[in-house]
Amino acid sequence: MKEKRIVKTLAICASVLVLSLIVTTAGLIARAANTPAQSNEPGQERQDWPAYGGAPENNHYSKLAQINRSNVKRLAVAWSFDTQEEGGLQTSPIIVEGVLYGITPTQKVFALDAATGKLLWKFDSGIRGTQPDRGLAYWANRKDKRIVVGVMNFVYALDAATGKPISSFGNGGRIDLRENLGREPAGSQSIDLTSPGIVYKDLIIFGGRNPETLPAPPGDIRAYDVRTGKLRWSFHTIPHPGEFGYDTWPKDAWKTSGAANNWAGMALDSRRGIVYVPTGSAAFDFYGADRIGDDLFANCLIALNARTGKRIWHFQGVRHDIWDRDFPSPPALLTVKHEGKQIDAVAQTTKQGFVYLFDRAKGKPLFPIESRKYPPSTVPGEVAASEQPLPTRLAPFARQRLTEELLTMRTPEAHQWAVEKFNQFRSEGQFFPFSVGKDTVIFPGFDGGAEWGGPAVDAETGIIYINSNEMAWTGALAPNTGENSPRAIYMSQCSICHGETMTGSPPAMPSLIGVGERLTPAQMATTIKNGKGRMPGFPNLTEDQSYAVISFLLSGESKELASSAPPPASMPYRFTGYHKFLDPEGYPAVAPPWGTLNAINLNTGEYIWKIPLGEYPELASKGQKNTGTENYGGPIVTAGGLLFIGATNFDKKFRAFDKSTGELLWEATLPFSGNATPATYEVNGRQFVVIAAGGGKDPKSPSGGVYLAFALPQESPNTTSSSRLEH
C-alpha cells in the first residue's frame, strides 16, 4: 500500500477534491438507489460480502488486501457476538452496507453493526430450528431491502432495517416449502431449507433438504417472486411425462420417488441469467429397484435459465446412484485460460474427490471425462449402472481406494486391529455396488472428499482451493421384513443412520443407546417429527407409529401396532447403517492425512500444493502433528495473498495460509470449532474477517454459537483501506 504524500500545489488539491466529489457522489447515488455500495453484479469491486459464498458466483473471493501476507500475524479479535445458545453453527453471514446478518443455532435471525458487533435487531419466528442453517440472502430495490432466510420448512422475508416480517410476502411474511410439490397432504412432507436461496432480479430460487429414505417429496427447484412470495416456476428433478429425462426413470416414478434435491446451494451467472444447480441422490439412497434407470436429474449439475427454469444443459456425475454420492457443494464460477482462450467456466467438486470443469455457457467439459465400466449389483432387483463418468485430467484430491497398505500405523495395536477388521470388508474402489451381508468400504467416505462448505477460487490466478475429508466408512444391505412393528419401522426409517444396534456413528449420527436417560418421550417425539442436525423430520409417521418407535428405543421390545395405519414405505432391502472406520480409541483406522487442503491450477490442471488440515490436540501433544482431521465449512481467498479457513473438527483453530505456497502464516484458537465458511468485508476503511464458531462435531467438546470478527489493531499504520488508493 502506498504511503500518503503531502499535497503541495493548488492544482493537485483541486484535482483530488474533484475526484473525491465524484467518488462521493457515486456512493451517494448508489445508496439513494438503496442498493449495496458494492453491488452483487460480477466483475465489480466489493467491500461487502452480500451473498452466500461472497457473491452470486459463489467464488469465496474478495479483492480486499488490507490484511495481507506481511501483516496477518497481527490479526486480533475486533469484536465477538455470543448467541448464548448451544448446538453448533454452520452459518456464513452476509454483510451489506455495514450490517452483518447471521443466524443462531436455533435459527433466530439477527443483525449486527459489522464494525462493533453491537446487536441491532433479532427475529424469533417462534419455531425452534433443529436443522443446519448455512446462510441468508439479500435483495434490495430502492427503499425495499429484504433478508430472505429459511427457518426449517418456512422461508421468511424480513425488513433488513428492522427484522420484522414483510406481511405482503407469502402468508403473513413467509412461505411454506412443503407446498406446491404435488404431494399431499403438504404437512406430511419433509423439506427444510439448510442452504440459502439465490437472488436473480426479482426472483429467489430455492432447493431444500429432503429425506434419504422413502417416503420423500421430489427435489423440485423453485423460483418465487421475492416481493410477493408467489411461485413463478418449478423445475422437476424427477421428470414428469413429456419432460426431458422422463425415460430415465420407471413410468410414473415422479408420483412416488423422492429427493434428487439441491441441498448444497447454487451459483449464478447474473450476466447470462443462468443458475447452476447441483443435486443429490434419489431416495432410497442405497437400493434403487423402484427407480431402475439413470435417474435424471439426480446427481447432476444443471444449468437453468434463471428467468424461466428451462434446462440449458446438464451433466450427471453418478448414474443411478446407490452410494449417496450427492454433489455436496455449490459450484464456483471463474474464468480460466484454456487452449489459449479465456473461458468462463463452472467448477464442481464431489464427495469422490473429483473436480469437474465445464464451459459454463455450453456445458462442454474443459478436461476429458471418460466412462468406465463397473460390475453389476448382486442384490436381487437392483440394476446398477454399467458405466460411470470420471475426469481424467484433474487428478483426484482424495485417495480413491483403501488397501491394507493405507491402514493406520498410529500404534502397532491399532494397526493390527485395523488389518483384522479390514479383511472382513470388500474394498474395491469407487462405484462397486453394495452386497447383502458383507460391508463395503466407501473411501473417501459418505462425507467426502468435498463437502458443503464448497471451494474458493482465486479470480486473479484461476486456482481453486478445496478442503477435503479422507475418512473411510462402511455399509451393507440387509433384507427388510416389511412388517408393521416398532422394530420394523425403526429398521426402515431410522437404522440407515443410527444402525441396527442403535450405536450410530457419533457425532453426526448419535448413538441411541440409553437415549431415554437424555431425552423425555416428548422430546424424542419432537425430534422424530422435526428432525435435528443431519436428521430430517419424519412427519409421515403417525402419532402411533412415532410413539411405537419411542417405545422400541426405550425398551427394545418389538410388538405389533394396534393401529391400522399402513406401515411407512419400505424396500425389500435396507441399509445397515453408516459406520465410520475408526480404531478402538476413536481415531481413523486409515493412515493420515485424515483431512487436506488442496490448491489446483484450473488453467493447467496441475496441483500447486497440498497440505494436511487440522490436528487432534492430544495426538499433537505426543508428537503426532499434521495428521489432518475431518473438516466442515469452506475457505475464502483474498487479494491480500491469503486463504482463511476454520473447518477443522477438533483443534478449534482458525487459520490463514499463504495462498501461493500453503505456508501457515497465522492461527487463532476459537471458543468452539469453526465449522462454517468465513467472510471478509470492509467498514470505515477497516477490513474484517468473521467466522461463526459453534462446534458440535466433537463428542468430547461442548457446542455453542459465537461469531468472532478479526482485524488489524486500529493503531496499525496499515489500516488504510487498499480500495482507497492515492490520487
Secondary structure, 3 states (H helix, E strand, C coil): CCCCCCCCCHHHHHHHHHHHHHHHHHHHHHHHCCCCCCCCCCCCCCCCECCCCCCCCCCCEECCCCCCCCCHHHCEEEEEEECCCCCCCCCCCEEECCEEEEECCCCCEEEEECCCCCEEEEECCCCCCCCCCCCCEEEEECCEEEEEEEECCEEEEEECCCCCECCCCCCCCEEECCCCCCCCCHHHCCCECCCCCEEECCEEEECCECCCCCCCCECCEEEEECCCCCEEEEECCCCCCCCCCHHHCCCCHHHHCEECCCCCCCEEECCCCEEEEECCCEECCCCCHHHCCCCCCCCEEEEEECCCCCEEEEEECCCCCCCCCCCCCCCEEEEEEECCEEEEEEEEECCCCCEEEEECCCCCECCCEEEEECCCCCCCCCCCCCEEEEECCCCCCCCCCCCHHHECCCCHHHHHHHHHHHCCCECCCCCCCCCECCCEEECCECCECCCCCCCEECCCCCEEEEEEECCCEEECEEECCCCCCHHHHHHHHCHHHHCCCCCCECCCECCCCCHHHCCCHHHHHHHHHHCECCECCCCCCCHHHHHHHHHHHHHCCCCCCCCCCCCCCCCCEEECCCEECECCCCCECECCCCEEEEEEECCCCEEEEEEECCCCHHHHCCCCCCCCCCECCCCEEECCCEEEECCECCCCEEEEEECCCCCEEEEEECCCCCCCCCEEEEECCEEEEEEEECCCCCCCCCCCCEEEEEECCCCCCCCCCCCCCCC
